[in-house]
Amino acid sequence: MEIGIGPLLESFSTGRDPFVVQVLGHHSPAAKQTSAVRRYCPESPFIFMSTNKVYGDAPNELPLKELPSRWEYAAAEDWDGIGESCRIDQSMHSLFGVSKAAADLLVQEYGRYFNMPTVCFRGGCLTGPNHSGAELHGFLAYMARCFREGRTYRIFGYKGKQVRDNIHSQDVCAAFHTFYQNPRCAAVYNLGGGRHKSVSILEAIEYFEELFGTKLQVQYVDENRLGDHICYVSDLTRFRRDYPSWGIQVSLEDIATMEIAPCLSLRLFALRHEPRYDFAVITSALRRFA
């Protein structure tokens, strides 16, 4: 299994070219590992954690409508989000995204050319109890950190209405295991929280302010990040069709609550599924904890 690392946003400041770092960090290991698997255990499922950044900013070409708190797809046929048929070339990716695309294509080629059971999961916003959010990476985790530490949260363009879908690491690992049990050759799937776990920056701020019982310090920057998605929701139709036993287990509310106190995440998730669970009581307790 080849697992991707987070975008190396500080590569230039450390004197390392980010494309070189990313290609060495993704493409080269993927080449070595797919080659080794083909040679020694070609029947073994090979799972590559790709990213929705392989699509570049092509998703921004879909018609959008502006709502009070978010951007939304204007066409009914786009309601489920971005599918795997979205093109991956002729768009701006970021150097991180284009290096991931190189590895993504390589893994697919090994699957098709050598009839190997490979899969590329193109992840959206992935999070969990050990997520180390930074300003430009780790949307909900970093926002919760700003609340906890009294930091100013900077919004980069799009009026703060840009939308992301979020998926917990537990559901990501469940998808891995589901594929492992019944693998396919050269499979490609988008993997995110989907339509019902999408949230805009403004909506997330409002939700966190309710949980923390305090206002977030916000600074708005007019210029958006290059290649950034305006509205991105992962269309999970293909994976759900091929693996109907898999489903999202951790709700967006659970994810947001876990981000407040990561050390309590498993306890909170257990409480969430107990009949005696009282969300109002837990919320009040978390405010005191924060």
C-alpha positions as a printed NumPy array, in Angstrom:
array([[  0.   ,   0.   ,   0.   ],
       [  1.388,   3.415,  -0.985],
       [ -0.012,   6.2  ,   1.165],
       [  0.351,   9.826,   0.087],
       [  1.677,  12.553,   2.393],
       [  0.24 ,  16.047,   2.764],
       [  1.145,  18.839,   0.356],
       [  4.577,  20.263,   1.019],
       [  3.503,  23.875,   1.153],
       [  6.756,  25.128,   2.635],
       [  9.1  ,  23.512,   0.126],
       [ 10.174,  26.779,  -1.457],
       [ 10.984,  28.379,   1.893],
       [ 13.165,  25.402,   2.831],
       [ 15.072,  25.576,  -0.43 ],
       [ 13.559,  22.415,  -1.916],
       [ 11.7  ,  22.504,  -5.235],
       [  8.234,  21.158,  -4.415],
       [  7.873,  19.338,  -7.739],
       [ 11.126,  17.457,  -7.183],
       [ 10.126,  16.68 ,  -3.601],
       [  6.668,  15.499,  -4.593],
       [  7.783,  13.384,  -7.539],
       [ 10.448,  11.744,  -5.398],
       [  7.922,  11.431,  -2.597],
       [  5.126,   9.918,  -4.697],
       [  6.013,   8.903,  -8.211],
       [  9.321,   7.167,  -7.483],
       [  8.084,   5.079,  -4.512],
       [  4.921,   4.204,  -6.445],
       [  7.078,   2.993,  -9.35 ],
       [  9.297,   0.936,  -7.064],
       [  6.415,  -0.533,  -5.11 ],
       [  4.212,  -1.405,  -8.07 ],
       [  7.24 ,  -3.02 ,  -9.717],
       [  8.024,  -5.003,  -6.559],
       [  4.416,  -6.139,  -6.177],
       [  4.297,  -7.218,  -9.809],
       [  7.491,  -9.223,  -9.37 ],
       [  6.848, -10.893,  -6.021],
       [  3.098, -10.892,  -5.357],
       [  1.135,  -9.681,  -8.408],
       [ -2.093, -11.017,  -6.957],
       [ -1.839,  -8.725,  -3.914],
       [ -4.185,  -5.697,  -3.94 ],
       [ -2.281,  -2.419,  -4.334],
       [ -3.947,   0.638,  -2.778],
       [ -2.756,   4.129,  -3.676],
       [ -4.078,   7.141,  -1.767],
       [ -4.401,   9.778,  -4.453],
       [ -6.13 ,  13.16 ,  -4.181],
       [ -8.857,  15.23 ,  -5.795],
       [ -6.079,  17.663,  -6.723],
       [ -5.408,  15.426,  -9.754],
       [ -8.415,  17.202, -11.331],
       [ -6.755,  20.582, -10.939],
       [ -9.221,  23.45 , -11.111],
       [-11.369,  21.736, -13.77 ],
       [-14.235,  21.277, -11.234],
       [-14.541,  25.082, -11.143],
       [-15.871,  24.994, -14.698],
       [-19.208,  23.598, -13.543],
       [-21.948,  26.264, -13.318],
       [-22.424,  27.45 ,  -9.739],
       [-25.005,  29.476,  -7.877],
       [-24.331,  31.631,  -4.836],
       [-26.34 ,  30.907,  -1.712],
       [-26.222,  32.884,   1.559],
       [-23.561,  30.648,   3.128],
       [-22.071,  28.597,   0.275],
       [-21.463,  28.096,  -3.401],
       [-23.595,  25.319,  -4.838],
       [-23.84 ,  23.453,  -8.132],
       [-26.412,  25.148, -10.357],
       [-27.336,  22.125, -12.479],
       [-29.423,  19.313, -11.019],
       [-27.257,  16.695, -12.736],
       [-24.219,  17.919, -10.763],
       [-25.912,  17.53 ,  -7.36 ],
       [-23.918,  14.418,  -6.371],
       [-20.649,  16.197,  -7.088],
       [-17.487,  15.499,  -9.057],
       [-17.19 ,  12.081, -10.677],
       [-14.139,  10.162, -11.804],
       [-14.795,  11.168, -15.436],
       [-13.661,  14.723, -14.667],
       [-10.561,  15.386, -16.773],
       [ -7.159,  15.536, -15.094],
       [ -5.242,  17.564, -17.702],
       [ -5.417,  21.085, -19.162],
       [ -6.052,  22.655, -15.767],
       [ -4.042,  24.193, -12.927],
       [ -3.217,  21.581, -10.305],
       [ -0.5  ,  22.977,  -8.023],
       [  2.814,  21.142,  -8.093],
       [  1.537,  18.81 ,  -5.397],
       [ -1.497,  17.896,  -7.502],
       [  0.408,  17.275, -10.717],
       [  2.938,  15.027,  -8.965],
       [  0.078,  13.036,  -7.452],
       [ -1.483,  12.737, -10.908],
       [  1.76 ,  11.199, -12.203],
       [  1.66 ,   8.512,  -9.521],
       [ -2.085,   8.015,  -9.995],
       [ -1.628,   7.298, -13.71 ],
       [  1.32 ,   4.994, -13.055],
       [ -0.68 ,   2.858, -10.619],
       [ -3.563,   2.662, -13.096],
       [ -1.19 ,   1.608, -15.875],
       [  0.236,  -1.255, -13.811],
       [ -3.305,  -2.406, -13.161],
       [ -4.342,  -2.344, -16.822],
       [ -1.105,  -3.386, -18.491],
       [ -0.225,  -6.213, -16.121],
       [ -3.768,  -7.104, -15.013],
       [ -2.962,  -6.31 , -11.379],
       [ -5.542,  -5.484,  -8.672],
       [ -4.778,  -1.782,  -8.14 ],
       [ -6.887,   1.126,  -6.97 ],
       [ -6.441,   4.889,  -6.803],
       [ -8.594,   6.535,  -4.148],
       [ -8.871,  10.24 ,  -4.982],
       [ -9.38 ,  11.705,  -1.551],
       [-11.201,  14.904,  -0.667],
       [-10.81 ,  16.384,   2.818],
       [ -9.603,  13.532,   5.018],
       [ -9.434,  14.013,   8.762],
       [ -9.255,  12.15 ,  12.052],
       [ -7.929,  12.267,  15.615],
       [ -4.262,  12.54 ,  14.545],
       [ -4.752,  15.123,  11.805],
       [ -2.192,  17.925,  12.079],
       [ -3.978,  20.788,  10.37 ],
       [ -2.037,  23.75 ,   8.967],
       [ -3.309,  27.008,   7.496],
       [ -3.399,  25.79 ,   3.901],
       [ -4.061,  22.131,   4.602],
       [ -6.458,  20.416,   6.98 ],
       [ -9.599,  22.519,   6.791],
       [-11.585,  21.519,   9.889],
       [ -8.597,  20.472,  11.99 ],
       [ -6.887,  23.831,  11.521],
       [-10.073,  25.796,  12.165],
       [-10.579,  23.951,  15.453],
       [ -6.944,  24.662,  16.314],
       [ -7.544,  28.392,  15.737],
       [-10.451,  28.264,  18.166],
       [ -8.459,  26.392,  20.8  ],
       [ -5.343,  28.553,  20.538],
       [ -6.982,  31.926,  19.88 ],
       [ -5.441,  32.214,  16.424],
       [ -6.765,  34.35 ,  13.582],
       [ -8.262,  32.229,  10.824],
       [ -7.588,  33.556,   7.332],
       [-10.137,  33.005,   4.571],
       [ -8.661,  33.03 ,   1.058],
       [-11.176,  34.349,  -1.456],
       [-14.571,  33.139,  -2.688],
       [-16.28 ,  35.053,   0.173],
       [-15.634,  32.138,   2.512],
       [-18.341,  30.182,   0.723],
       [-16.061,  27.546,  -0.781],
       [-17.346,  24.033,  -0.09 ],
       [-15.56 ,  20.815,   0.831],
       [-16.817,  17.382,   1.765],
       [-15.114,  15.719,   4.726],
       [-14.484,  12.073,   5.536],
       [-13.122,  10.519,   8.734],
       [-10.099,   8.213,   8.663],
       [-12.248,   5.379,  10.028],
       [-14.396,   5.463,   6.884],
       [-11.289,   5.761,   4.685],
       [ -9.757,   2.639,   6.235],
       [-13.071,   0.826,   5.869],
       [-12.993,   1.628,   2.136],
       [ -9.453,   0.221,   1.905],
       [-10.504,  -2.987,   3.619],
       [-13.615,  -3.321,   1.48 ],
       [-11.547,  -3.076,  -1.703],
       [ -8.941,  -5.471,  -0.318],
       [-11.589,  -8.141,   0.217],
       [-12.818,  -7.929,  -3.381],
       [-10.236,  -6.112,  -5.527],
       [-10.524,  -5.003,  -9.163],
       [ -7.92 ,  -4.159, -11.765],
       [ -7.006,  -0.507, -12.367],
       [ -9.876,   0.819, -10.277],
       [-10.294,   4.555,  -9.662],
       [-12.673,   5.966,  -7.05 ],
       [-13.363,   9.355,  -5.558],
       [-13.35 ,   9.098,  -1.782],
       [-14.804,  11.805,   0.425],
       [-17.72 ,  12.552,   2.659],
       [-20.074,  13.103,  -0.257],
       [-23.067,  15.378,  -0.553],
       [-24.333,  15.026,   3.011],
       [-20.954,  15.738,   4.603],
       [-20.168,  18.891,   2.679],
       [-19.699,  22.2  ,   4.439],
       [-18.507,  25.69 ,   3.539],
       [-16.002,  27.722,   5.54 ],
       [-18.74 ,  30.085,   6.733],
       [-20.946,  27.172,   7.787],
       [-18.07 ,  25.481,   9.622],
       [-17.22 ,  28.697,  11.468],
       [-20.823,  29.07 ,  12.587],
       [-20.941,  25.466,  13.783],
       [-17.657,  25.721,  15.697],
       [-18.712,  29.019,  17.287],
       [-21.78 ,  27.255,  18.631],
       [-19.697,  24.387,  20.001],
       [-17.035,  26.618,  21.56 ],
       [-19.416,  29.322,  22.701],
       [-17.066,  32.001,  21.372],
       [-16.392,  33.963,  18.191],
       [-13.554,  33.099,  15.823],
       [-11.068,  35.81 ,  14.87 ],
       [-11.26 ,  35.987,  11.066],
       [ -9.206,  37.817,   8.434],
       [-10.451,  37.855,   4.854],
       [ -7.922,  37.774,   1.994],
       [ -9.37 ,  38.776,  -1.388],
       [ -7.044,  36.606,  -3.459],
       [ -7.956,  32.933,  -3.577],
       [ -5.344,  30.196,  -3.637],
       [ -4.157,  29.27 ,  -7.156],
       [ -5.919,  26.162,  -8.422],
       [ -8.25 ,  26.08 ,  -5.421],
       [-11.675,  24.483,  -5.766],
       [-14.705,  26.737,  -5.312],
       [-17.16 ,  23.925,  -4.653],
       [-15.97 ,  20.332,  -4.375],
       [-18.193,  17.429,  -3.389],
       [-17.009,  13.866,  -4.052],
       [-19.445,  11.815,  -6.106],
       [-19.351,   8.411,  -4.392],
       [-21.707,   6.713,  -6.852],
       [-19.091,   4.492,  -8.492],
       [-17.614,   3.124,  -5.273],
       [-21.043,   2.581,  -3.699],
       [-22.175,   0.769,  -6.836],
       [-19.168,  -1.564,  -6.84 ],
       [-19.077,  -2.003,  -3.035],
       [-22.613,  -1.551,  -1.676],
       [-21.62 ,  -2.886,   1.765],
       [-19.488,   0.215,   2.416],
       [-21.044,   3.345,   3.817],
       [-20.201,   6.502,   5.761],
       [-20.314,   5.816,   9.507],
       [-18.869,   8.979,  11.072],
       [-21.135,  11.991,  10.608],
       [-20.023,  15.55 ,   9.912],
       [-21.246,  16.537,  13.389],
       [-19.083,  13.802,  14.94 ],
       [-16.069,  14.954,  12.928],
       [-16.497,  18.577,  14.008],
       [-16.917,  17.577,  17.647],
       [-13.844,  15.336,  17.517],
       [-11.755,  18.2  ,  16.142],
       [-12.361,  20.184,  19.328],
       [-10.788,  17.584,  21.571],
       [ -8.976,  14.93 ,  19.491],
       [ -7.992,  12.95 ,  22.589],
       [-11.683,  12.381,  23.294],
       [-12.603,  11.353,  19.747],
       [-13.194,   7.656,  20.329],
       [-15.146,   8.297,  23.524],
       [-17.283,  10.898,  21.776],
       [-17.988,   8.585,  18.856],
       [-19.059,   5.844,  21.262],
       [-21.318,   8.279,  23.094],
       [-22.785,   9.388,  19.801],
       [-24.107,   5.895,  19.204],
       [-25.386,   5.25 ,  22.703],
       [-29.152,   5.538,  23.279],
       [-28.486,   7.742,  26.301],
       [-26.362,  10.195,  24.271],
       [-27.299,  13.805,  24.991],
       [-25.587,  16.067,  22.444],
       [-26.438,  19.239,  24.376],
       [-24.744,  17.917,  27.532],
       [-21.626,  16.841,  25.622],
       [-21.459,  20.196,  23.813],
       [-21.604,  22.053,  27.126],
       [-18.838,  19.863,  28.525],
       [-16.66 ,  20.446,  25.463],
       [-16.977,  24.212,  25.829],
       [-15.547,  23.956,  29.33 ],
       [-12.82 ,  21.608,  28.099],
       [-11.835,  23.972,  25.257]])
